[in-house]
Amino acid sequence: MITYALIFALICFGLALMMNLWRITRASNIVDRILALDTMVINAIAILTLIGILGNTRIYFEASMLFAMVGFVSTVAYCRFILRGDIIE
């Protein structure tokens, strides 16, 4: 029963990932694109975690933690670029 729930959740998060990709391509301003990209990172983390639970392996959990750190740093870098026009001071 848990396998069906995991597969359903994977499909839902995959659909959300595709909607975020559509939002990135069709957004009118850069702020909407950054928010969609940040949400896309969160959905990718959820997908990696679900695959780790489904496969009963620990490597996907470590990959999701690395992906979370890189996603956070990239969101901060994009926001600093928008506010200041420069990433490195």
KARARA-V498389 format. One record per backbone hydrogen bond with DSSP energy under -0.5 kcal/mol. CO is the residue of the C=O (numbers start at 0). NH is the residue of the N-H. If there is no record, write none. Layout:
co nh
CO NH
CO NH
This chain:
co nh
0 4
1 5
2 6
3 7
4 8
5 9
6 10
7 11
8 12
9 13
10 14
11 15
12 16
13 17
14 18
15 19
16 20
17 21
18 22
19 23
20 24
21 25
22 26
28 32
29 33
30 34
31 35
32 36
33 37
34 38
35 39
36 40
37 41
38 42
39 43
40 44
41 45
42 46
43 47
44 48
45 49
46 50
47 51
48 52
49 53
50 54
51 55
51 56
57 60
57 61
58 62
59 63
60 64
61 65
62 66
63 67
64 68
65 69
66 70
67 71
68 72
69 73
70 74
71 75
72 76
73 77
74 78
75 79
76 80
77 81
78 82
79 83
79 84
79 85
80 84
